[in-house]
């Protein structure tokens, strides 16, 4: 009887194994050995067609294209799943929740809650290499503001005098506009004189309006660290004072993760980064004579220059 049961189990395993697709070395590293594909490199990160995303290992349907959205994280993101397709298990690191294919157990990525990126407040962060895609032009498109494609986003950076920061960001592909202004203080609608005295608590900041389908938040942060001295603690160049400090104002957890990952890279290179990280607060646009200062005057930034760091 025992031999009979073992034989049945072996037959089940063999038959089940035949249902699985053959994987490459890279696919095995991620799907079987629970690795992670490098951010911003996957086939489906910026992919935007109607259809169904399926498991690379067993072809099980996992996500409809209508649940895909642009989180800016570097991996395909979904805020819903096909019912019963995804299994959640505690991750080995004890902090995150891993998601696997409910049919074959293949590793997909991780799931995060509470980031506020869409109304459903959930993000399935999936490796492209774990997925296949079946095109279906009749699949309903996502109808809310989070649909993938041209998308205007905002980012806020302070790196000394806002004239120079504005000058460099305006040259970056995918940036639609840059405004100079003030953030971080307690006084509402501050003037330049309120800020320059240093007693309003505000920092000179630029508001970067960008198309996240053309340029990533990570690219913005990299440029920020390359156009100013993030190790200076009292200002920037000859501009000394609280209003000239190095700072980034973030809108969500994902932005913070990207920033700290880049800061760690800089620290490993020996840089003592002094940049402060804050949550987004009210942005007050500066006076018109501060906008596009270097375009208007034809001058060049006096305390900002580009240094390749990444």
C-alpha positions as CSV (number, residue, x, y, z in Angstrom):
1,X,0.0,0.0,0.0
2,X,2.8,2.4,0.9
3,X,4.6,1.7,-2.4
4,X,1.4,2.3,-4.3
5,X,0.9,5.7,-2.6
6,X,4.5,6.7,-3.3
7,X,4.0,5.7,-6.9
8,X,0.9,7.9,-7.2
9,X,2.7,10.9,-5.7
10,X,5.6,10.4,-8.1
11,X,3.3,10.3,-11.0
12,X,1.5,13.4,-9.9
13,X,4.9,15.3,-9.6
14,X,6.0,14.2,-13.0
15,X,2.7,15.2,-14.6
16,X,2.7,18.5,-12.8
17,X,6.3,19.2,-13.8
18,X,5.4,18.7,-17.5
19,X,3.0,21.6,-17.1
20,X,5.8,24.0,-16.2
21,X,7.6,26.0,-18.9
22,X,11.4,25.7,-19.3
23,X,13.2,28.7,-17.7
24,X,16.4,30.4,-18.7
25,X,19.2,30.9,-16.1
26,X,18.0,34.5,-15.4
27,X,14.4,33.4,-15.1
28,X,15.3,30.6,-12.7
29,X,17.3,33.1,-10.5
30,X,14.2,35.2,-10.1
31,X,11.2,32.8,-10.3
32,X,12.6,29.8,-8.5
33,X,15.4,31.3,-6.4
34,X,13.4,34.4,-5.5
35,X,15.8,36.9,-6.9
36,X,15.1,40.5,-8.1
37,X,15.4,41.9,-11.5
38,X,17.2,45.2,-11.8
39,X,14.9,48.2,-11.6
40,X,13.9,50.1,-14.8
41,X,15.2,47.2,-17.1
42,X,12.3,44.9,-17.4
43,X,10.3,44.4,-20.6
44,X,6.9,45.3,-19.0
45,X,7.9,48.2,-16.8
46,X,6.8,50.9,-19.4
47,X,4.7,48.4,-21.4
48,X,1.2,49.8,-22.1
49,X,-1.1,47.4,-24.1
50,X,-4.4,45.9,-23.4
51,X,-4.4,42.2,-22.3
52,X,-3.6,39.8,-19.6
53,X,-0.3,39.3,-17.7
54,X,0.4,35.6,-17.1
55,X,2.9,33.5,-15.1
56,X,6.1,32.9,-17.0
57,X,6.5,29.4,-15.4
58,X,2.9,28.0,-15.7
59,X,0.9,30.4,-17.9
60,X,-1.7,31.1,-15.2
61,X,-3.5,34.4,-15.7
62,X,-2.3,36.8,-13.0
63,X,-3.2,40.5,-13.8
64,X,-5.4,42.4,-16.2
65,X,-3.8,45.3,-17.9
66,X,-6.6,47.5,-16.4
67,X,-5.0,47.1,-13.0
68,X,-1.5,48.2,-14.1
69,X,-0.3,51.7,-13.1
70,X,2.8,53.9,-13.2
71,X,4.3,53.9,-9.7
72,X,7.7,55.2,-10.9
73,X,9.4,52.4,-8.9
74,X,11.1,50.7,-11.8
75,X,9.0,47.5,-11.9
76,X,5.6,46.7,-13.3
77,X,3.0,47.8,-10.7
78,X,-0.6,46.6,-10.2
79,X,-3.2,47.6,-7.7
80,X,-5.5,44.5,-8.2
81,X,-5.1,40.9,-9.2
82,X,-7.2,38.2,-10.9
83,X,-9.2,36.5,-8.2
84,X,-7.4,33.6,-6.7
85,X,-4.3,34.0,-8.9
86,X,-1.9,35.4,-6.2
87,X,-0.7,33.9,-3.0
88,X,0.9,36.0,-0.2
89,X,3.6,34.6,2.0
90,X,5.9,36.3,4.6
91,X,9.2,37.2,3.1
92,X,12.4,35.8,4.4
93,X,13.6,39.3,5.5
94,X,10.7,39.3,8.0
95,X,9.5,42.8,6.9
96,X,7.9,42.4,3.5
97,X,5.2,40.2,2.0
98,X,6.2,38.1,-1.0
99,X,3.7,37.4,-3.8
100,X,3.9,34.1,-5.7
101,X,1.8,32.5,-8.4
102,X,-1.0,30.5,-6.7
103,X,-0.8,27.7,-9.2
104,X,2.9,27.0,-9.4
105,X,4.5,29.0,-6.5
106,X,6.7,31.0,-8.9
107,X,8.2,34.1,-7.3
108,X,6.6,37.3,-8.7
109,X,7.7,40.1,-6.3
110,X,6.3,41.8,-3.2
111,X,3.1,43.6,-2.3
112,X,2.9,46.9,-0.4
113,X,0.0,48.6,1.3
114,X,-0.6,52.1,2.6
115,X,1.5,54.0,0.1
116,X,-1.4,56.1,-1.3
117,X,-0.3,55.7,-4.9
118,X,-3.9,54.8,-6.1
119,X,-7.3,54.8,-4.6
120,X,-7.0,51.1,-3.8
121,X,-3.9,51.9,-1.8
122,X,-2.0,48.7,-2.7
123,X,0.9,48.0,-5.0
124,X,2.0,44.6,-6.4
125,X,5.6,45.2,-7.4
126,X,6.3,42.5,-9.9
127,X,9.5,41.4,-11.8
128,X,8.9,41.6,-15.6
129,X,10.9,38.5,-16.0
130,X,8.3,36.6,-14.0
131,X,5.6,37.5,-16.5
132,X,4.3,36.8,-20.1
133,X,1.7,38.9,-21.8
134,X,-1.3,37.9,-23.9
135,X,-2.6,40.8,-26.0
136,X,-6.4,41.4,-26.0
137,X,-7.4,44.7,-27.6
138,X,-11.0,44.2,-26.3
139,X,-9.8,44.3,-22.7
140,X,-11.3,47.4,-20.9
141,X,-8.8,50.2,-20.4
142,X,-8.0,51.7,-17.0
143,X,-10.4,54.7,-16.7
144,X,-9.0,56.6,-13.7
145,X,-6.2,59.1,-13.4
146,X,-3.6,56.4,-12.6
147,X,-3.6,54.9,-16.0
148,X,-0.1,54.3,-17.5
149,X,1.0,56.8,-20.1
150,X,1.8,60.5,-20.2
151,X,1.4,61.6,-16.6
152,X,2.3,64.8,-15.0
153,X,4.0,64.5,-11.7
154,X,5.7,66.9,-9.3
155,X,8.9,66.8,-7.4
156,X,10.5,69.3,-5.0
157,X,14.2,70.0,-4.6
158,X,16.3,72.5,-2.7
159,X,20.0,72.9,-3.5
160,X,21.0,76.4,-2.7
161,X,19.9,79.4,-4.8
162,X,16.8,78.2,-6.8
163,X,18.0,80.0,-9.9
164,X,20.8,77.4,-10.6
165,X,18.7,74.4,-9.6
166,X,15.9,75.6,-11.9
167,X,18.4,76.2,-14.8
168,X,19.7,72.5,-14.7
169,X,16.3,70.8,-14.3
170,X,14.8,72.7,-17.2
171,X,17.4,71.0,-19.5
172,X,16.4,67.5,-18.5
173,X,14.3,65.5,-21.0
174,X,10.8,64.8,-19.8
175,X,10.6,67.9,-17.6
176,X,7.7,70.1,-18.6
177,X,8.3,73.1,-16.4
178,X,10.2,74.3,-13.3
179,X,9.0,76.9,-10.8
180,X,11.1,78.6,-8.2
181,X,9.6,79.0,-4.8
182,X,9.6,78.5,-1.0
183,X,8.8,75.6,1.2
184,X,9.2,74.5,4.8
185,X,8.3,77.6,6.8
186,X,5.4,78.6,9.0
187,X,4.6,82.0,7.3
188,X,1.9,81.8,4.6
189,X,2.6,83.4,1.3
190,X,6.1,84.5,2.2
191,X,7.9,87.1,0.1
192,X,11.6,86.9,-0.9
193,X,12.5,89.4,1.8
194,X,10.8,87.3,4.4
195,X,12.8,84.3,3.3
196,X,16.2,86.0,2.8
197,X,16.1,87.3,6.3
198,X,16.2,83.6,7.4
199,X,13.6,84.0,10.1
200,X,10.6,82.5,8.2
201,X,11.9,79.0,8.2
202,X,11.5,78.6,4.4
203,X,14.0,77.1,2.0
204,X,14.5,78.1,-1.6
205,X,12.9,75.2,-3.6
206,X,12.1,74.3,-7.2
207,X,8.9,72.6,-8.2
208,X,9.6,70.2,-11.1
209,X,6.7,69.3,-13.2
210,X,7.6,66.2,-15.2
211,X,6.2,63.5,-17.4
212,X,6.8,60.3,-15.5
213,X,6.4,58.2,-18.7
214,X,9.5,60.0,-20.1
215,X,11.7,60.6,-17.1
216,X,11.8,58.7,-13.8
217,X,11.8,60.2,-10.3
218,X,15.2,58.4,-9.8
219,X,16.6,60.3,-12.8
220,X,15.5,63.6,-11.2
221,X,17.1,62.7,-7.9
222,X,20.4,61.7,-9.6
223,X,20.5,65.1,-11.4
224,X,19.8,66.8,-8.1
225,X,22.8,65.2,-6.4
226,X,25.0,66.0,-9.5
227,X,24.3,69.7,-9.7
228,X,25.1,70.8,-6.2
229,X,27.3,70.0,-3.2
230,X,25.1,67.8,-1.0
231,X,27.8,67.6,1.6
232,X,27.7,71.3,2.5
233,X,25.8,71.8,5.7
234,X,25.3,75.5,5.9
235,X,24.1,76.5,2.4
236,X,25.5,76.2,-1.1
237,X,28.7,77.7,-2.3
238,X,28.8,81.4,-1.2
239,X,25.1,81.4,-0.3
240,X,25.1,80.7,3.4
241,X,21.9,80.4,5.5
242,X,19.0,78.2,6.4
243,X,17.1,79.2,3.2
244,X,19.9,77.7,1.0
245,X,20.1,74.2,2.6
246,X,20.1,71.0,0.6
247,X,16.7,69.2,1.0
248,X,14.2,67.1,-0.9
249,X,10.4,67.2,-0.1
250,X,8.9,63.8,-0.8
251,X,5.3,62.8,-1.6
252,X,5.3,59.1,-0.7
253,X,7.3,56.2,0.7
254,X,8.5,55.1,-2.8
255,X,10.3,58.4,-3.4
256,X,12.0,58.1,0.0
257,X,13.2,54.6,-0.9
258,X,14.7,55.9,-4.1
259,X,16.4,58.8,-2.4
260,X,18.0,56.7,0.4
261,X,19.2,54.1,-2.1
262,X,21.1,56.8,-4.0
263,X,22.4,58.4,-0.8
264,X,23.8,55.1,0.2
265,X,25.6,54.9,-3.1
266,X,27.1,58.3,-2.5
267,X,28.1,57.4,1.0
268,X,29.9,54.3,-0.2
269,X,31.9,56.7,-2.5
270,X,33.0,58.7,0.6
271,X,30.5,61.6,0.5
272,X,29.0,62.7,3.7
273,X,25.6,63.7,2.4
274,X,23.9,66.4,4.5
275,X,20.7,66.6,2.4
276,X,17.5,66.7,4.6
277,X,14.4,64.7,3.6
278,X,11.0,66.1,4.4
279,X,7.4,65.4,3.6
280,X,5.7,67.7,1.1
281,X,4.2,70.8,2.5
282,X,2.8,73.9,0.9
283,X,4.8,75.3,-2.0
284,X,4.7,79.1,-2.5
285,X,5.7,80.3,-5.9
286,X,8.4,83.0,-5.8
287,X,8.1,86.4,-7.4
288,X,8.0,86.6,-11.2
289,X,11.5,88.1,-11.4
290,X,12.9,84.9,-9.9
291,X,11.4,82.7,-12.6
292,X,13.7,81.7,-15.4
293,X,16.3,84.0,-14.1
294,X,19.2,82.7,-16.2
295,X,17.1,82.6,-19.3
296,X,16.2,86.3,-18.8
297,X,19.6,87.5,-18.0
298,X,21.7,85.2,-20.3
299,X,24.0,84.5,-17.3
300,X,25.3,81.1,-16.0
301,X,24.8,79.6,-12.5
302,X,27.5,80.9,-10.2
303,X,27.4,78.1,-7.6
304,X,26.0,75.2,-9.5
305,X,27.9,72.9,-11.8
306,X,27.4,69.4,-13.1
307,X,29.5,66.5,-11.7
308,X,28.9,63.0,-12.8
309,X,28.3,60.8,-9.7
310,X,26.3,57.8,-10.8
